[in-house]
Amino acid sequence: MRLKEFLRSGHNPTLFASFLYFDISFMIWVLLGPTGTFIVEDLGLSDFEKGMMVGIPVLGGALLRIPMGLMADRYGGKRIGQIGMILTMIPLAWGWLFANNLPQIYMLGFLLGVAGASFAVALPLASRWYPKKHQGLAMGIAGAGNSGTVIATLFGPRLAEMYGWQAVFGIALIPLFIAFVVFTALAKDNPQAVKPMKVTEYLHVIKHKHTWLYSFFYSLSFGGFVGLTGYLTLFFYDQYGVSKVTAGDFVTICVFAGSFIRPIGGFLADKYGGIRLLVFLFSGAMITLLIVGTLPPVYVALAMLFLTLLFLGAANGALFQVIPVQFPKEVGLLTGFVGAAGGLGGFFLPNILGTFKELTGTYTYGFWWVSATILVAIVILVVMQRASRVSKAQVMVNKV
């Protein structure tokens, strides 16, 4: 009954178009991860350079999300989404035809950030068609486009092995063109959406402490998801000596869990509350990453990373249930702002793993560092919960 109510409450063609746009864009955004083992072998990269290679696209996405979110608010998500897909074709063509050294890999990786910034366009475009009580599920469904990672990790290594890693970027132009056509045909801006405000009016969200707290949480949940997505192929290949294709398959298994659990995270947050759910999910991720840091046998590590991305994927959905409810007028900008923080987390994580590996010769301390950071987030969430309870109790007392 709830599903039927949800389907009747919004614009489903826009929801599907937003999902597809984000899905294909996310696939393209993380392409350097699944093809990374081939690039590393071809160019002879160090551990630090490996981390930078898979982190730079995430950094590009982080820096571009705020302006794209702002432009989507002011000029319409459909128009900005179309422009974003056209611009994404540039680095794909570059990677296909010209890239043959590390500086070019870094540059095209940064330009792939345009695809990563699709997050700040697709989610507000879809969610604005749905009432507050269905915001979590709508954002979760559109946000499940991070399942594009599954496509990248499943097919990227195989195509690179068959045709070379440069050809993978050229082949990616095909689904991007299809997504552009579908998005153009189906997506529609909500005419009842809140009218855009002046840029100066948007900036008040930066002064709100919750903006920074949500940004920190998302730098761990989404940053952890996308950072691990980009680096785990290299991790399984380096640490356990599996083949390049098998390493990609392992990452596909992990990413599959984190991608499709996001709508469930949004749904559960609608029902139980986003902050409460985040405490549970972050606790699970902290424990599993501690275990991964011990570098257990390969299938134990695979199981723990599967659970880690499950927790982080659901946390992404839970967190974005809260944002459109608390910031309905600035949802595009705040999505971009918080999303940028998630991108920065995704940039730092592979660099943390790569740097610790280069300095200590092991991945252990990198995983433990991330786990300890998540513990800090859990403490903050618990404090927020208690403060909320005290505030509600005081309101009740004042009413009496």
C-alpha positions as CSV (number, residue, x, y, z in Angstrom):
1,M,0.0,0.0,0.0
2,R,2.9,2.4,0.9
3,L,4.6,1.7,-2.5
4,K,1.4,2.5,-4.4
5,E,1.0,5.7,-2.5
6,F,4.6,6.6,-3.3
7,L,4.2,5.9,-7.0
8,R,1.1,8.1,-7.1
9,S,2.7,10.9,-5.2
10,G,5.4,12.1,-7.7
11,H,6.6,12.0,-11.3
12,N,8.0,8.5,-11.9
13,P,9.5,9.2,-15.4
14,T,11.7,12.0,-13.8
15,L,12.6,9.6,-11.0
16,F,13.7,6.9,-13.5
17,A,15.5,9.5,-15.8
18,S,17.4,10.9,-12.7
19,F,18.4,7.4,-11.7
20,L,19.7,6.5,-15.2
21,Y,21.6,9.8,-15.5
22,F,23.2,9.3,-12.1
23,D,23.8,5.6,-12.8
24,I,25.7,6.1,-16.0
25,S,27.5,9.2,-14.7
26,F,28.7,7.3,-11.7
27,M,29.9,4.4,-13.8
28,I,32.0,6.9,-15.8
29,W,33.2,8.7,-12.7
30,V,34.9,5.6,-11.2
31,L,36.3,4.1,-14.4
32,L,39.9,4.8,-13.4
33,G,39.4,2.3,-10.5
34,P,38.4,-0.8,-12.4
35,T,40.9,-0.1,-15.2
36,G,43.6,1.0,-12.7
37,T,45.5,-2.3,-12.5
38,F,46.0,-2.1,-16.3
39,I,47.1,1.6,-16.1
40,V,49.5,0.8,-13.2
41,E,51.1,-2.0,-15.1
42,D,51.4,0.1,-18.3
43,L,52.8,3.2,-16.6
44,G,54.6,1.6,-13.6
45,L,53.0,3.7,-10.8
46,S,54.0,3.8,-7.2
47,D,51.6,3.2,-4.3
48,F,51.2,6.9,-3.8
49,E,50.5,7.5,-7.5
50,K,47.9,4.8,-7.5
51,G,46.0,6.5,-4.7
52,M,46.2,9.8,-6.5
53,M,45.0,8.3,-9.8
54,V,41.8,6.9,-8.3
55,G,41.3,9.9,-6.0
56,I,41.6,12.8,-8.4
57,P,38.2,12.1,-10.2
58,V,36.5,12.1,-6.8
59,L,38.2,15.4,-6.0
60,G,37.0,16.8,-9.3
61,G,33.5,15.7,-8.5
62,A,33.7,17.2,-5.0
63,L,34.8,20.6,-6.3
64,L,32.1,20.7,-9.1
65,R,29.1,19.6,-7.0
66,I,28.5,22.9,-5.3
67,P,28.3,25.0,-8.5
68,M,26.3,22.3,-10.3
69,G,23.9,22.1,-7.4
70,L,23.5,25.9,-7.3
71,M,23.0,26.1,-11.1
72,A,20.4,23.2,-10.9
73,D,18.5,25.2,-8.3
74,R,18.5,28.4,-10.4
75,Y,18.3,27.1,-14.0
76,G,16.6,23.7,-13.7
77,G,18.0,20.3,-13.1
78,K,17.1,19.0,-16.5
79,R,19.0,21.7,-18.4
80,I,22.1,21.4,-16.1
81,G,21.9,17.6,-16.3
82,Q,22.0,17.7,-20.1
83,I,25.0,20.1,-20.1
84,G,26.8,17.9,-17.6
85,M,26.4,14.8,-19.9
86,I,27.7,16.7,-22.9
87,L,30.7,17.9,-21.0
88,T,31.4,14.4,-19.7
89,M,32.0,13.3,-23.3
90,I,35.2,15.4,-23.5
91,P,37.3,13.4,-21.0
92,L,36.0,10.1,-22.3
93,A,37.1,11.0,-25.8
94,W,40.4,12.2,-24.4
95,G,41.0,9.0,-22.5
96,W,40.1,6.9,-25.6
97,L,42.2,8.8,-28.2
98,F,45.1,10.5,-26.4
99,A,45.9,9.6,-22.8
100,N,49.2,7.8,-22.5
101,N,51.1,9.3,-19.5
102,L,50.4,10.0,-15.9
103,P,49.8,13.8,-16.2
104,Q,47.2,13.2,-18.8
105,I,45.6,10.5,-16.6
106,Y,45.4,13.0,-13.8
107,M,43.9,15.7,-16.0
108,L,41.2,13.5,-17.6
109,G,40.5,12.1,-14.1
110,F,39.8,15.6,-12.8
111,L,37.5,16.2,-15.8
112,L,35.6,13.0,-15.0
113,G,34.5,14.9,-11.9
114,V,31.8,16.5,-14.1
115,A,30.1,13.0,-14.1
116,G,30.5,12.8,-10.3
117,A,28.9,16.2,-9.8
118,S,25.7,14.7,-11.4
119,F,24.7,13.8,-7.8
120,A,23.9,17.4,-7.0
121,V,21.5,17.6,-10.0
122,A,19.8,14.2,-10.2
123,L,18.7,13.8,-6.6
124,P,17.1,17.3,-6.2
125,L,15.5,16.9,-9.6
126,A,13.8,13.7,-8.6
127,S,13.0,14.5,-4.9
128,R,11.2,17.8,-5.6
129,W,8.3,15.8,-7.1
130,Y,7.6,13.9,-3.9
131,P,6.1,15.0,-0.5
132,K,8.2,15.1,2.6
133,K,7.1,11.7,3.9
134,H,8.5,10.1,0.8
135,Q,11.7,12.2,0.4
136,G,14.0,9.5,1.9
137,L,12.7,6.8,-0.5
138,A,12.8,9.2,-3.6
139,M,16.3,10.3,-2.8
140,G,17.3,6.7,-2.1
141,I,16.0,5.5,-5.5
142,A,17.7,8.3,-7.4
143,G,20.8,7.9,-5.4
144,A,20.9,4.2,-6.1
145,G,22.5,5.3,-9.3
146,N,25.8,4.7,-7.6
147,S,25.1,1.2,-8.7
148,G,26.8,2.4,-11.9
149,T,29.9,1.3,-10.1
150,V,28.8,-2.3,-10.5
151,I,28.8,-1.8,-14.3
152,A,32.2,-0.3,-14.2
153,T,33.8,-3.0,-12.0
154,L,32.1,-5.9,-13.8
155,F,32.8,-4.9,-17.4
156,G,35.7,-2.4,-17.1
157,P,38.5,-5.0,-16.4
158,R,37.1,-7.4,-19.0
159,L,36.9,-4.8,-21.7
160,A,40.4,-3.5,-20.8
161,E,41.8,-7.0,-21.0
162,M,40.2,-7.5,-24.4
163,Y,40.7,-4.1,-26.1
164,G,43.1,-2.1,-23.9
165,W,42.3,0.3,-21.1
166,Q,42.0,3.3,-23.5
167,A,39.2,1.7,-25.4
168,V,37.1,1.4,-22.2
169,F,36.7,5.2,-22.2
170,G,35.5,5.2,-25.8
171,I,33.0,2.4,-25.2
172,A,31.6,4.3,-22.3
173,L,30.4,7.0,-24.7
174,I,27.7,4.6,-25.9
175,P,25.7,4.2,-22.7
176,L,26.3,7.9,-22.0
177,F,24.6,8.9,-25.3
178,I,21.7,6.6,-24.5
179,A,21.3,8.1,-21.1
180,F,21.3,11.6,-22.6
181,V,18.5,10.7,-25.0
182,V,16.3,9.0,-22.3
183,F,17.0,11.9,-19.8
184,T,16.0,14.5,-22.5
185,A,12.8,12.6,-23.3
186,L,11.6,11.8,-19.7
187,A,13.0,14.3,-17.2
188,K,10.9,17.2,-16.2
189,D,11.5,20.0,-13.7
190,N,8.7,20.4,-11.1
191,P,6.9,23.6,-11.9
192,Q,5.8,23.9,-8.2
193,A,9.4,23.7,-7.0
194,V,10.6,26.5,-4.7
195,K,11.7,29.5,-6.8
196,P,15.4,30.2,-6.8
197,M,16.8,32.7,-4.3
198,K,19.7,35.0,-4.5
199,V,23.2,33.5,-4.1
200,T,23.6,35.4,-0.9
201,E,20.5,33.8,0.6
202,Y,21.8,30.4,-0.1
203,L,25.0,31.1,1.8
204,H,23.2,31.0,5.2
205,V,23.3,27.2,5.0
206,I,27.0,27.4,5.4
207,K,26.5,29.1,8.8
208,H,24.3,26.3,10.0
209,K,26.3,23.8,12.2
210,H,24.2,20.9,10.8
211,T,25.5,21.6,7.4
212,W,29.1,20.9,8.5
213,L,28.1,17.9,10.6
214,Y,26.2,16.3,7.7
215,S,29.2,17.0,5.5
216,F,31.5,15.2,7.9
217,F,29.2,12.2,8.1
218,Y,28.8,12.1,4.3
219,S,32.6,12.4,3.9
220,L,32.7,9.0,5.7
221,S,29.6,7.3,4.3
222,F,29.8,8.3,0.6
223,G,33.5,9.1,0.8
224,G,34.1,5.6,2.2
225,F,31.9,4.1,-0.5
226,V,33.4,5.8,-3.5
227,G,36.9,5.8,-2.1
228,L,36.9,2.0,-1.5
229,T,35.2,1.4,-4.8
230,G,38.1,3.1,-6.6
231,Y,40.8,1.5,-4.6
232,L,39.7,-2.0,-3.8
233,T,40.6,-3.4,-7.2
234,L,44.2,-2.4,-6.5
235,F,44.0,-3.6,-2.9
236,F,42.9,-7.2,-3.9
237,Y,45.4,-7.3,-6.7
238,D,48.3,-6.1,-4.6
239,Q,47.5,-7.7,-1.3
240,Y,46.2,-11.1,-2.3
241,G,47.7,-11.6,-5.8
242,V,44.4,-12.3,-7.6
243,S,44.0,-11.6,-11.3
244,K,42.9,-8.2,-12.5
245,V,39.5,-9.5,-13.6
246,T,39.0,-11.4,-10.3
247,A,39.9,-8.3,-8.4
248,G,37.2,-6.4,-10.3
249,D,34.7,-9.2,-9.7
250,F,35.4,-9.0,-5.9
251,V,34.8,-5.2,-6.0
252,T,31.6,-5.8,-8.0
253,I,30.3,-8.1,-5.2
254,C,31.1,-5.5,-2.5
255,V,29.7,-2.5,-4.5
256,F,26.5,-4.3,-5.4
257,A,25.7,-4.5,-1.7
258,G,26.4,-0.8,-1.1
259,S,24.6,0.4,-4.2
260,F,21.2,-1.2,-4.0
261,I,20.9,-0.9,-0.2
262,R,20.7,2.9,-0.5
263,P,16.9,3.1,-1.1
264,I,16.4,0.8,1.8
265,G,18.5,3.1,4.0
266,G,16.3,6.0,2.9
267,F,13.1,4.0,3.6
268,L,14.3,3.0,7.1
269,A,15.3,6.5,7.9
270,D,11.8,7.7,7.0
271,K,10.5,5.2,9.5
272,Y,13.0,5.2,12.3
273,G,14.9,8.5,11.9
274,G,18.1,9.2,10.0
275,I,20.4,10.0,13.0
276,R,19.4,6.9,15.0
277,L,20.0,4.7,12.0
278,L,23.4,6.3,11.3
279,V,24.7,5.3,14.7
280,F,24.0,1.7,14.0
281,L,25.3,1.7,10.5
282,F,28.6,3.6,11.3
283,S,29.2,1.2,14.2
284,G,29.0,-1.7,11.9
285,A,31.4,-0.1,9.4
286,M,33.8,0.8,12.1
287,I,34.0,-2.9,13.3
288,T,34.3,-4.4,9.8
289,L,37.1,-2.0,8.8
290,L,39.0,-2.9,12.0
291,I,38.9,-6.5,10.9
292,V,39.9,-5.7,7.4
293,G,42.9,-3.9,8.8
294,T,44.2,-7.2,10.2
295,L,44.6,-8.3,6.6
296,P,42.7,-11.6,7.1
297,P,42.5,-14.4,4.4
298,V,41.1,-13.1,1.2
299,Y,37.6,-14.4,1.5
300,V,37.3,-13.0,5.1
301,A,38.4,-9.7,3.8
302,L,35.9,-9.9,1.0
303,A,33.1,-10.7,3.4
304,M,34.1,-7.8,5.7
305,L,34.3,-5.3,2.9
306,F,31.0,-6.5,1.6
307,L,29.4,-5.7,4.9
308,T,31.3,-2.4,5.1
309,L,29.9,-1.2,1.8
310,L,26.5,-2.5,2.9
311,F,26.6,-0.3,6.0
312,L,28.0,2.7,4.1
313,G,25.5,2.4,1.3
314,A,22.6,2.4,3.7
315,A,24.1,5.3,5.6
316,N,24.1,7.4,2.4
317,G,20.4,6.9,2.0
318,A,19.8,7.6,5.7
319,L,21.7,10.8,5.7
320,F,19.9,12.2,2.6
321,Q,16.5,11.5,4.2
322,V,17.3,14.3,6.6
323,I,18.5,17.0,4.2
324,P,15.4,17.8,2.1
325,V,13.2,17.8,5.3
326,Q,15.4,20.4,7.1
327,F,16.5,22.4,4.1
328,P,13.6,22.2,1.5
329,K,14.4,25.5,-0.2
330,E,18.2,24.9,-0.5
331,V,18.1,21.2,-1.2
332,G,20.1,21.5,-4.4
333,L,22.9,23.6,-2.9
334,L,23.0,21.6,0.3
335,T,23.1,18.4,-1.7
336,G,26.0,19.8,-3.6
337,F,27.7,21.1,-0.5
338,V,27.4,17.9,1.5
339,G,28.1,15.9,-1.7
340,A,31.3,17.8,-2.1
341,A,32.3,16.8,1.3
342,G,31.6,13.2,0.4
343,G,33.7,13.6,-2.7
344,L,36.6,15.0,-0.6
345,G,36.3,12.0,1.7
346,G,36.5,9.8,-1.4
347,F,39.6,11.6,-2.5
348,F,41.4,11.3,0.8
349,L,40.6,7.6,1.5
350,P,42.5,6.0,-1.4
351,N,45.3,8.5,-0.7
352,I,45.4,7.4,3.0
353,L,45.5,3.8,2.0
354,G,48.2,4.4,-0.7
355,T,50.3,6.7,1.5
356,F,50.3,4.3,4.5
357,K,51.1,1.4,2.2
358,E,54.1,3.3,0.8
359,L,55.3,4.5,4.2
360,T,54.8,1.3,6.3
361,G,54.6,-1.5,3.6
362,T,51.1,-2.5,4.8
363,Y,47.5,-1.5,4.4
364,T,46.7,-2.1,8.0
365,Y,47.2,1.4,9.4
366,G,45.3,2.9,6.6
367,F,42.1,0.9,7.3
368,W,42.5,1.5,11.0
369,W,42.8,5.2,10.5
370,V,39.5,5.3,8.6
371,S,37.9,3.1,11.3
372,A,39.0,5.5,14.0
373,T,37.6,8.5,12.1
374,I,34.2,6.7,11.9
375,L,34.4,6.3,15.7
376,V,34.6,10.1,16.0
377,A,31.4,10.4,13.9
378,I,29.6,7.9,16.1
379,V,30.4,9.9,19.2
380,I,29.1,13.1,17.6
381,L,25.9,11.4,16.5
382,V,25.3,10.1,20.0
383,V,25.7,13.6,21.4
384,M,23.3,14.9,18.8
385,Q,20.7,12.3,19.8
386,R,21.0,13.2,23.4
387,A,20.7,16.9,22.7
388,S,17.6,16.3,20.6
389,R,16.0,14.3,23.4
390,V,16.8,17.0,26.0
391,S,15.4,19.7,23.6
392,K,12.1,17.7,23.1
393,A,11.8,17.2,26.8
394,Q,12.2,20.9,27.5
395,V,9.5,21.7,24.9
396,M,7.1,19.3,26.6
397,V,7.8,20.8,30.0
398,N,7.2,24.3,28.7
399,K,3.8,23.2,27.2
400,V,2.8,21.8,30.5
